Amino acid sequence: MTQDAIRIAGLKKTYDGGKDALKGIDLTVPAGSVFGLLGPNGAGKSTLINILAGLVTKTAGSVEIWGWDQDQNPRQSRAAIGVMPQELNLDPFFTPRGALEVQAGLYGVPKAQRRSAEILEMVGLSDKAEAYARTLSGGMRRRLLLAKALVHTPQVLVLDEPTAGVDIELRQMLWANVRKLNRERGMTIILTTHYLEEAEEMCDEIAIINHGALVARDSTKNLLGQLDAKTMVILPEQTPESLPETPGIAIERREDGTLAFSYNAKETTAESVLGAVHAAGIRIRDVRTEQADLQDVFLSLTKSA
């Protein structure tokens, strides 16, 4: 057990033609965490994951996986990580059980230690164990990709856009399994996703990459606290004919009849907002507040970068 599951220092990747996909990334992922790796398309996330998986050769820098240096101990570092790729790269002529057995053999797992039946049960494919992969639905193929990533019992599991284009049932099943692996086995989970509400709900910490550079890395709670934008939503007793004009407060009528008062918490207090409401003669039936979500933080950081 190491304090950090992943240690990356000065990681660079320059492709032929001079394109810098990664520009000196420094990043650590705590052991036992669910860690989000976010960024817009082309930010460098896939390059970083492929380097971790040993599929892409880095240009410079160092990578340690579960304490194993990727250059000095390539076999041990690869054995410590399992990757569920975004692409459905399955051999159509293998059954799920056969695919797991082959994958386990590639990692040198002895037959007596293989857990194919247990893994298929966990991902809900026991009844399809002997069906050809080509006959599986798209959701079932995603389950099989997760199963293949688990055959060698890795300490670190990377999920690359695991719920892209899947139905709600599969998404819930996948996250239930992820929580179970993290909670019961202490497995470190690295997640990339375009569904920011998923990252907000699942991840302990988040790193945001843009244009090959790390633009943010913090706990999910602290990232959400970076933005001071708040919104007070008021349901009035009666719909006002006109809205107050108050410096520092933007007001919007919503379709449900509520009024949204947006303001910067550092510059304007909630008391000032309520004062403007009362001064305009608006009587309040109900009130609630809204804070920035991860999408607001993500857009703010990537735009500024």
N, C-alpha and C positions, 0 to 999 in steps of 0.2 A: 504494500500500500504506500503510495506517495501522496504528498500534500497536494500536488497538482497532477491532474490526469494528462494534460497537454501543456508543453512549454514550447513556445515559438519565439525566436529572437532574430530580428533583422531579415525576415523572410522576403526574398525577392524572386520574381519570375518574369523574365523577358522572353517573349516568343520571337520566332524568326520574323524579321521585318521591323523589329525594334519596339513592338508594343509591350509596354510595361503593365502586366496584369496585376502584379503585387509590388508595392513600392516600400519594402522594409517594414513588414508587419511584426510587431511585438505583442504577444498575446499569451495569457495563461488561462487554463480552464480548471477550476477546482475539482478535485476528485469527489465523486458522489453527487454532483450538481446536475441540474437540467439547464443547459446553456444554449441560449439563442444566438445564432449567427445570421444577421440580417443585412440587407442591402438591395439596391435596385438591380435590375438586369444589367449584366456586364460589369458589376462592381468588383468581381474577383472571388466571389464565394466558391464557385465550382472549382476554380483553380486551386484554392486553398484546400478544399476537401480532397481533390484528386492527389495533391501532394501528400496529405496525411495518409491516404490509402496506398501510396506508393505507385500511383498510376502516372504521375507527372513528375519529372525531374526538376527540382528547384534550381534557380540560377545562383542564389546566395542565401546565407542564413543557416540556422539550425532548427531542428524539430526533434522534440523528445515526446514519446508516447509511453505513458506509464513508467517513466524513468529510463526508457531505452532510447538511446540516441539513434536516429534513423540512419545515419551514415555508418556508425560503428557497429550497430546491432540491427541490421535491416529485418532479419527474420523475426526477432523477438518483438520489434516495434509493430510489424504488420500483424503478428498474432494477437497483439493487445487491442486491436481495433477491428470493429465490424462496420461495414458501410451498407446502408440501404440506399441504392442509387435512385435518382429520379426517373431514369429511363427503364422501360420494361425489357431488360436484356435477359431473356430466359430461353433455354433450348426447348423448342416446341415438342421434341420427341422424348423428353424425360418426364417421368411422373414426379409429383412433389417429393415423394419418399426417395426416389432415385436421385433427384437433384440435391437433396440434403446429404445423401450418402456420398455422392461425388464431391460436394463442397467440403464435407468433413475429411475426406481422404486427402484433398489438396492441402488442408491445413495440418495433416498428420495426426488427426484424432484417431486413436485406436478404436476398433470396432466395439470393444467392450465398454468404451466410454461415450459412445455416440448416443444422442438423445433425440433421434429423429421423430419418434412417435410422440414424445412429450412436447416437442416444439410445434409439431403439426397440430396437436390438441390445443396448445396455447393460442395459435393464430386462427383456429377454427377451420382447419383443412383436413381433419381426420377422415371425413367421409369422402374426400377427394384424393386420398393418399396415392391411389393407383390410377388416377386419371391422367391422361397426357396433358402437359402444360398448355398445349395449343387449344384445348377444349375449355380452359378456365376463363371465367369472366375477367374483366380488367381489375375489379376489386380483389378477386382471388389471387390474381398474379401479384398484386401489391403485397398481399399477405405472404405469398411465397418469397418475395424479395426480403421481407423482414425475417422470415424463418431462416433463409440462407445466411443472413448477416449474423445469426445467433449460434450457428452450429459449433463454433469453436470456443464458445463462452467468453467473448471478449470483455475486457474491463471497460472499454469505451465503445459506445454505439453512436454512429453518425446517421441521422435521418435527413436525407436531402429532398426537400419538398414532398414529404410522405403522403400528404392528404390532397395533393393537387388533383382536382377533377374526380374525387371519390364521393360516394354518398355519405349521408349523415351516420348511418349504421356502422359503416367501415371506419369512419373517422373516430367514433366513440370507442369502437373495439380497439383501434390502434392506440389511442391515448390511455385506455385502461391498461393495456399491456405495458406501455411505456412507464406509467406510474408504478406498476407492479415490479418491473425490473429495477427501477430506481429505488423503490422503497425496500423491497425484500432482498435484493442482491447487491444493492449499493452501486449499481452500474451507472457510469457517467454517460449522460445523453447530450449529444450536440445536435441541435435542430436548426435547419434552415426552412423558412416558410414565407409565403407571401400573405398568409392570413395573420395579420398582426394581432388580432384578438386571441389567436391561439398562443402566440409567443407571450402575450401579456398574462394569460392564464397559466401557462405551463412552466415558464422559465424563471429560474432563480436569478440568473444574471444574463445580460445581453451585450453583445458586441455588434456595432454597426460599421460596415465597410462601404466605402464609396470611392470610385475611381482608383481602386487598388490600395487605398490607405485606410487605416483605422481612425474613424471620426468620433467614436464614443465606445466606452466600455464601463459598465457599472451595473449595480443591482437594478432589477426592474423597477423597484420602488423609487430609487434615486433618480432614474431616468425620467420617470413620470413626474417627479417633483421638479424637474428642470424648467418646465414651462410654468409661467405664472398666470397664464390665461385661464380665467374662470367664467362661468356663465350662471347667472341666477335666472331661473325660469319661474315666472309668476302666472298663475291663473287668476284673472281679475273677476270680480263679481259681475261687472258689466264691461262689454267691449268699449274701450275708450275711442272717441272720435279722432283724437290726436295724441301723439306720443311726445314725452318730454325730450328736450334737446339739452343734454348735459355733457360737458367736456370730459373725455376719458371713458365714456360709456356708449357702446353701440347697441342699438335696440332693434329687434327684429320681431315682426308678427309671424307666428307659426300657424300652420293649417289647423292644428287642434285647438286654436283659440288662445293659446298661451303667448306670453311676451317673454322673449329671451334678452336679458341684459348682459352683454359681454364686457368684461373689464380686466385690467391688469392688476393682480392682487398686490403688487408692490407699490402701485401708484394710487389705487383707489380701494377704499374699504367697502365691505358689504354694507356697513351702516350708511355710507354715502349713497349707495344704490337704493336702499330702502327709503332714504330721505328724498331722493328724486322721485320715487314712485308716489310717496305720500304728498309731496308738493304738487304733483300733477293731478291730485284728487283721485287716484286709482285705488280702489279698495281691493284688498287681497283675499281671495278665497283659499288659495293653496300656494305653496312655494317650495322649490327644491333647488339644489345647486348641481352643476355639472363641472367636472374637471377634465383636463386634457387627458386623452388616451395615448396609447403607444403610437398610433398613426400620426397624431399631431407632432410628437417628439421626432419620429422618423422623418417626416417631411421637413421639419425645421432643421434637423441636422444635415440631411442630404442636400437641401437647397443651399444652406450656408457653405457647405463644402464645395 
